[in-house]
Amino acid sequence: MLSVNDLSFSFKKNVIFDQVSFSINDGELVGLVAPNGTGKTTLLKLLCGLLPTAATTLTLNGIHLYQHRTAYLRQLFFLENSNQLYADLTVADHLTYVRSMWHSAVDIAGVVDSLGMAGYYRKKIKTLSLGMKQHVLLAMYLVSDAQTLLIDEPLNGLDPTSIQQFERVFLALKQQGKSMLISSHQMDSVGRVSDRVFFLQNQTIVPIENTGQDMLAVYNTMYLKAGEQHARSV
Ligand SMILES: Nc1ncnc2c1ncn2[C@@H]1O[C@H](COP(=O)(O)OP(=O)(O)OP(=O)(O)O)[C@@H](O)[C@H]1O
């Protein structure tokens, strides 16, 4: 279980989070939603200690980020986006590296087959399309076998078939007991896979249970400015 207490963070005078507290259970998939520039990526980075925060508690399965950083980090996987892949290394290099660093027993060939990546497994990252690189990122998450997966906009650049494929993978990971926090602007997908959705608003998190409601409608209610709501109602 990921547990966060009193998390505050600012970029100089730009307050992004003010005393935020939340937890994510094992086997729970939480969607992370907000308009551009609100703080989704910042939150994911804070949870991996990539940005400093004086949160009173930031624990993963009882292990404190600041007291046992390596043990904490070994339980999670996060790679911000495909720009952080090594252009001159192959897909195989990346997956082998992750398997080794995370002491994972996951079968790389099985992951590559299941994601339909066999055709470019030996290719260098710089020769791949955005959608292919998104598949490489997802494969790295799977190969890490980490308990907690923090995933930033995994559906960007994917075709509809791949989006459905990724949704199936997320649901399967949930069945395996993984905890996931996944940011996305694809509200229909968020509605299909999430147990809860964290909407970021006013420097805090508004958690909404997914009861099958229209998540785009929830988004619009939350973020449409008062004037726009008035204009729509007349
Ligand atoms: N390194 C930085 N230095 C200063 N400000 C930053 C830095 N990184 C992000 N910010 C600011 O923090 C805020 C939140 O950015 P963040 O990237 O977390 O948003 P986001 O919700 O992930 O956006 P998007 O949907 O566009 O990816 C923005 O106002 C951004 O300008």
The ligand as an SDF file (V2000), in Angstrom:
LIG
                    3D

 31 33  0  0  0  0  0  0  0  0999 V2000
   11.2010   21.9340  -13.4510 N   0  0  0  0  0  0  0  0  0  0  0  0
   10.2140   22.8270  -13.2680 C   0  0  0  0  0  0  0  0  0  0  0  0
   10.4830   24.0600  -12.8380 N   0  0  0  0  0  0  0  0  0  0  0  0
    9.4850   24.9610  -12.6230 C   0  0  0  0  0  0  0  0  0  0  0  0
    8.1790   24.6970  -12.8240 N   0  0  0  0  0  0  0  0  0  0  0  0
    7.8610   23.4800  -13.2700 C   0  0  0  0  0  0  0  0  0  0  0  0
    8.8460   22.4810  -13.5250 C   0  0  0  0  0  0  0  0  0  0  0  0
    8.2290   21.3470  -13.9560 N   0  0  0  0  0  0  0  0  0  0  0  0
    6.9160   21.6400  -13.9850 C   0  0  0  0  0  0  0  0  0  0  0  0
    6.6850   22.9020  -13.5690 N   0  0  0  0  0  0  0  0  0  0  0  0
    5.3740   23.5570  -13.4340 C   0  0  0  0  0  0  0  0  0  0  0  0
    4.5810   22.7880  -12.5470 O   0  0  0  0  0  0  0  0  0  0  0  0
    3.2350   22.7630  -12.9800 C   0  0  0  0  0  0  0  0  0  0  0  0
    2.7560   21.3250  -13.0950 C   0  0  0  0  0  0  0  0  0  0  0  0
    3.4730   20.6760  -14.1490 O   0  0  0  0  0  0  0  0  0  0  0  0
    3.2590   19.1420  -14.4920 P   0  0  0  0  0  0  0  0  0  0  0  0
    4.2210   18.7780  -15.5730 O   0  0  0  0  0  0  0  0  0  0  0  0
    3.2910   18.3580  -13.2400 O   0  0  0  0  0  0  0  0  0  0  0  0
    1.7640   19.1620  -15.0620 O   0  0  0  0  0  0  0  0  0  0  0  0
    0.8960   17.9980  -15.7200 P   0  0  0  0  0  0  0  0  0  0  0  0
   -0.4120   18.0000  -15.0050 O   0  0  0  0  0  0  0  0  0  0  0  0
    1.6570   16.7260  -15.7440 O   0  0  0  0  0  0  0  0  0  0  0  0
    0.6800   18.5670  -17.1970 O   0  0  0  0  0  0  0  0  0  0  0  0
    0.4690   17.8500  -18.6470 P   0  0  0  0  0  0  0  0  0  0  0  0
   -0.9430   17.3280  -18.6790 O   0  0  0  0  0  0  0  0  0  0  0  0
    0.6220   18.9930  -19.6020 O   0  0  0  0  0  0  0  0  0  0  0  0
    1.5130   16.7930  -18.8190 O   0  0  0  0  0  0  0  0  0  0  0  0
    3.1730   23.5770  -14.2830 C   0  0  0  0  0  0  0  0  0  0  0  0
    2.7540   24.8770  -13.9570 O   0  0  0  0  0  0  0  0  0  0  0  0
    4.6110   23.5850  -14.7530 C   0  0  0  0  0  0  0  0  0  0  0  0
    4.9030   24.7770  -15.4610 O   0  0  0  0  0  0  0  0  0  0  0  0
  1  2  1  0
  2  3  1  0
  2  7  2  0
  3  4  2  0
  4  5  1  0
  5  6  2  0
  6  7  1  0
  6 10  1  0
  7  8  1  0
  8  9  2  0
  9 10  1  0
 10 11  1  0
 11 12  1  0
 11 30  1  0
 12 13  1  0
 13 14  1  0
 13 28  1  0
 14 15  1  0
 15 16  1  0
 16 17  2  0
 16 18  1  0
 16 19  1  0
 19 20  1  0
 20 21  2  0
 20 22  1  0
 20 23  1  0
 23 24  1  0
 24 25  2  0
 24 26  1  0
 24 27  1  0
 28 29  1  0
 28 30  1  0
 30 31  1  0
M  END
$$$$
